[in-house]
Amino acid sequence: MATARRPPRRETPRRSSEATRNARAQRERPRRGSDLLARIAIGVPLAVLAIGFDDVGGTVWTIAMIVLGLACLTELYRMLERWKPVSLVGYAALVGMCLAARFGNHRDVLEVAMVVVPVLFLAIAARHQRTGATISIAGTLLGVYWLAFAFAHAVLLRQLPNGSGILIDVMLGTFLGDTGAYLGGRLFGRRPLAPAISPKKTVEGLFCGMLVAILAVFVAGLYQPWLTRADALWLGLAVAVLGPLGDLFESLVKRDAGAKDAGHLFGAHGGALDRLDAISFTVVAAYYLWLILPHG
């Protein structure tokens, strides 16, 4: 009696999975280049606009910060919609704090920020919110103490001696550092930096970005006679450390909110908050650093 032959084992699934991985890898190669080109295409016009507004300064710079701040706040409050933040209070706080920075000083900014708390309570009470009031207050104040403070400090920094140049240095170090971290992670990235927060960021990318940020600020300082090399190094170090923290902070908020991008102002490349997350930290650090450093 002849024994029945077993049918040959099928290799199709394995081959198809390998083919899928190869096809995905081939798609990723051009996408990396396109991501870099998109960063440049978005970053260069924004940098030109920012430098132009910074050069004019005064009320024009303040209005620009208010507009950008409102865009970022809108994206944040949309992400936190389930928390039911009181958006109008956050918007009013940002406008008030930026105007206080323009026509007053950092003490006036702080006073406006402190007034937000009782005003926010009255707003929550007026809408008769029985549950989740604490979460609503927390979500609203996150926007105020993260973003409104940052944009108000951009106005404050512009009004310090040589503040216009310091702002350019901060923007240069922050954005070039971010690009350096992106390229460094792509080329050398092996060890994840914070996989629970932002899986694509690597330790190698972090160090590349920090090095680029410090060098960018230091080289820029060589063309600014009023900025000593020591001060340029301090400023570059602050940007190098605080920039990645701002980036990770926004990534944490997005992950908690279940959002890939904060908004769609720049299409597939995210919103205003995605582009300004790092500088929301670095501009505050630069203001206080430049305030305490002994300079002429």
N, C-alpha and C positions, 0 to 999 in steps of 0.2 A: 504494500500500500504506500503510494507516494505521499510524502509529507507536503503540506501546503506551504508555499513560500510566503514569508512576511513581506508586505509591501515596503519599499524603501522609505526611509525616514525623510520627511520633508524638510528642506533647508530654506524654504521660501521666507518664513517669518524672520529668521535671523538675518538673511540677506536683505530683506526689505527694511529691517530696522537699521542695519548698517548703511544701507543706501539713504535712509532718511537722515541719519546723523551726518553723512557726508554732504548731502544736499544742504542741510542746515548750516554746516560749517562754511560751505561755499557762499551761502547767502550772508553769513555774518561778516565775511572779509570785506566786501564792498560797503556793508552797512557801517562798519567802523569808520571807514574813510568818509562816508557821507555824514556821519555824526559829527566828525571834526569840522567838516566844511560847513555844516549847519551852525555849529557853535560860532565859527568865525563870521558867517553871514549875519547872525543875530547880534553877536557881541560887538563887532566893529561899528555898525550904525548907532547902537546904544551908547558906545563909548564916545563917539563924536558928539551925540546929543548931550550927554552928561557933561563933557568938557565945555561945550558951548554954554550950557546953563550955569555951570560953575564959574565960568569966566565972567558972565554978567553979574551973578551974585544977587544980593539984596532980595527984594520981593519976588523977582522972577525965579530965583533959585528956590525960595520958600514955596511958591505955587507949584513948581515942578515936584518938590518933595511931597506936597499934599496930594497931588494927583497920583503919583506912584504909590504913596502910602495907602490911599483909598483903594487902589487896584489890588494891592496885596491883602488888605483887610477883607475886601469882598471875597477873595479866593479863600482866605482862612475861614471866614464865617460860613461859606458854602460847604466847606469840608466838614465843619462842626455843626451842620444843620440839625442833627439829631439832638445836640445839646441845647438847642434853642437860644443861642446868644442874642443879646439885645443889640442889633447891628447899629442902630441909630446912635446909641450912646457911645459905641466904639468909634464911629465916624466923627462925631462931635468932639470926642476926646483928642483924636489925631489932629483935627484942624486946630483946636484950641492950643494944643501943645506946640505945634509948629509955629503958630502965630506968637505964642509966648516966647519961643526961642528967638524969633525974628525981632521982636520989639522989647524983649526983656533979657533974662539970663536963665541959667539952669535952675535957679531957685523958683522962678516963675513957672517953669515947665513942671517942676515937682508939685507945686501948689495946684496946678490944673489937674495933674494926675491924681492927687489925693481927693479932689472934689468929685472925681468920677465915682468913687465908692458909694457915697450917699445918694448921688443921682441915679446910679444903677439900681440901688435898692428901691427907690421910689418907682422906677420904671417897671421893675419886676412886680412890685405890689399893685401897680396900676393895671396890669394885664391879668391879675387874679390867677396867677400860676400856682396851683396847689402842689404839684409834684415837680421835682427836678430843678427847683429854684437855685440850689447851690451849684449844680452843674452849669446852669445858664450863666450865673455870675462868674464862675471860673472860666468858661469859654470866652465870655466877653472881655474879662480882664487879661486873658492870655494875649489877645490882640492888642490891648492897650499897652501892657508892660513889655511886650516883645517888639511889636512893630511901631506903635506910635512913639515910644521912647526912641527907637532907632532913627526914625526920620526926623524927629525933633533934634536929635544930636547931630544929624547931618547939617541942619540949619545952624546949630550952635558952633560946630567946627568951622563952617565957612566964615564965621564972623571973628574968629581968632586971628591974631597976626600971622600972616602967611597961610591962613587956613585954606585958601583956594589951592595952593600947591600941595598941602598935606592931603586934601581930598583926592587930588589926582594920584598921588602916591598910593593912597589906600585903595582906590579903584584899580590901579594898575597891578599892585601886589595881589589883591584879592582875585581878580579875574584871571591873571596869568598863572597864579598859584593853582586855581581850580583847573585850568587847562593842563598845567604840568602834572597835576594829580591824575587827571583823566588819561593822559598819554603814558605816564609812568605806570599806572595800573594796567593799561593795555599791553605795554611792552614787557614789564618785569613782574607784574602782579602774581603772587603765589599764595600769600597768606591773607585770609580775610581779616579785615579790620574790625568790623562790627556786624557779623552775619545776621544777627537778630533784628538789626535796624536797617542796614543797607547792604545786602549781600554782595553787590558788585564792587564795593570799595575794598581796597587792599592796603596792607601795611606799607608795601613798597610804593604804591601810589601816593600815600600820605607823605612819606619822606621826600619823594620827588616834588610834590606840590609845595611843601614847606621850603625846600631849597630854592625853588623858582621864585616863591613869594619874597624871600629875604633878598635874593639877588636883584629882583626887579625893583624893589624899593631902594636898595643900596645904590644901584646904577642910576636910578632917577635922581637920587640925592646928589650925585656927582655934578649934575647940571643945575643945582639949586644952591647958590653960594651961602644962603642963610641956613641951610641944613647941614649940620656937622655929620661926619661919618658915624660917630657914636650914636647920635640921635637917629640917623637913618637905620642903623642896625637894630636899635630898640624898636623902632616903628615896624621894621620888617619882621622882627620876631613876633611882635604882637599880632600882626596880620597873619603870619604863618600859623600861629597857634589858634587864634580865635576863628579864622575862616573855616577850617574843617569842623570846628564845633558847631558853628552856625548851620553848616550843611547837614551835619548829622542830626541837629535839633529838628530841622524841618522834616527830615526823613522819618524821624520818630513820630512826629505829629501826623504825617501822611499815612504811615503804617497803622497807627492807632485809628485813624479815620477811615481806613480801607481805601485810600486813593493812591493811584499811581503817580499822578501829577496834581499840583495844586490848582491848575487852571489850564486854559487852552488859548491864551493870548498869543502864543507863538506856535500855534498848531500842535503838531506831534512832539514839539520840544518843550511843552509845559507852559506855565504861566509866569506872571511877573514875580511871584514869590519863589518859584523855582530858580529864577535867575538872580534874585537878590537875597537869598537866604544867608549866604556867607557874609555879605557886606552889612547885613543887619547886626552882626556881632562886631565886625572889625571897625566900623565907623564909631561905635560907642567907645571902644577901647582906645582908638586913636585920639578922640576928643580929650579924654582924661589924661592920657599919656602926654599929649602936646601941652596940656594945661599945666602939668607939674614939671615938665622938663625945663631946665634953665636955658633960655634962648633969648636972643636979642629982639 
